[in-house]
Amino acid sequence: MMDYLKCMKYTENKNAPNCRVMAKRYLKCRMDNELMDTSDWDSLGLTNLPEDSAEKNQKKK
């Protein structure tokens, strides 16, 4: 969470793609630890991030 907040401060709250990747990791951690309900990434607006394409490439190998 702190990394995300630092990123947002650095980018002047512009919601840059690299900050969105951090937000997705943070929310995934919260979901995995049952601190929030599991949600679809589409509904959270966290799809088509740079990290997503890297994960797809690793799965293909």
Beta strands, then each sheet from edge to edge (+ up, - down):
end
